[in-house]
Amino acid sequence: MFSCVLKYLYRFKVMLLLIFAIVATSNFCYAADPIEKLINDRLSADKKALDLSGMNIGIRGAKVLAGLSLLSNVETLLLQGNKIKYEGIKALAKSPHATNLKHLDLWGNMIGDMGLKVICESNYIQRLDVLKLWKNEIGDDSLELMVKSSNFKQLKTLMLNDNMVTPVGASHLANPDVFPRLKTLNLFRNDIGDEGAFAFSRSKPFINLRFFYIGENNLT
């Protein structure tokens, strides 16, 4: 009888230890990945908008986000000032969860020409109607790739202010066939000069364009 009680107590103790181990492991995992918690906390109630502006998620945060299935429902993704750089946008561009993105704000993320290139070549980010790329160290090379890509046929707003676009890049962009639905084009504070401005004046008209900003571009 006594041995049976001891055996029962032993099993009970083992069970308690297992439960404690499971709870401890769960809490450790939760504490070890605060970025995933942040992402869930910043998701809108309808799960269609994710605002991570100024959250400093960095490259690792972008990679975590790219792997989350919740991204599949997100249409508006705001990543202003997160320094995700090339590696971060590469992870997002290669994510099969990114297919519903329509509004992508990458202000101040230093993605560079290589970052825009992976968006141009993405098999998943192909439905954008708003793309904000200001302050991303973008120059002419990636714009040449952009106009050759079929990923921007739905684009209505393109923000390229505070980058490194020259007359060469402006001549690439001055093609309404590439952006048939474009309504807003912002090239404020680049270096397109008079030659770049003339490229737009000589091009076929952008029939839907309503706002075109080219201030502070060394125009005479």
Phi, psi and omega in degrees: 000312180298320179294326178294320178296317178298318180297319179296315179297322179296314180296320179297318179296317178298319180297318178298319179296321178295316179298316179299319180296319180295314180296317180297317179296318179299315179294324179295315180298319181296317181288333184283345183229069180294338180296318179296321177296318178301315180300314179296322180292330184267000179282137180292164183300324180273001176066017181258350181228136179230113182253105178248024183304127175068017182272355177054047181286337177065192182296315183297320179297320178296322179292321176298313180301317181300333182268358183269133181293337180298337178298337183299333181266349187283127176255329179243119181236113182253115184237031184303130171064036182256355177053047179282340175056191184298316184296325180289314180290331176298316179298318180291320181293335180263006182274125176292352178275356187265014189290340183261004181297129177239330181234113183236115180251114183243026182309130172063040181250001175054043181283336177067183180299322180295326178292316177294326179301316182291333173291318179300326185263002185294137174273358187238323179270089186225009184237020184294135167248346174226125177227115182250115187237020183297147180054058180229014176059040182265133180238202188288326186301314182288333178291327175297319177292324182299317183286346177268350182275150176262011185276358189237022181293337180266357190295129178247333181228125177232114181253112181237021182294152179061048175235208186233042182279130180250184176305328179297313179295321178298320179295328175293317184286337185283056182219098184296340179291334180285323182236071188295340183251008187297129178247330181228126175231119182244114177242023182304136178058058168238215181215047184283336178062186180297321182299318178294320178296320178296327179301321178287322181292332181272346184284166171298151183292143170276101192294337181257355186292128180244329183229123183225111185250120178226027178294154179054055179233028181059043177272146179258000000 
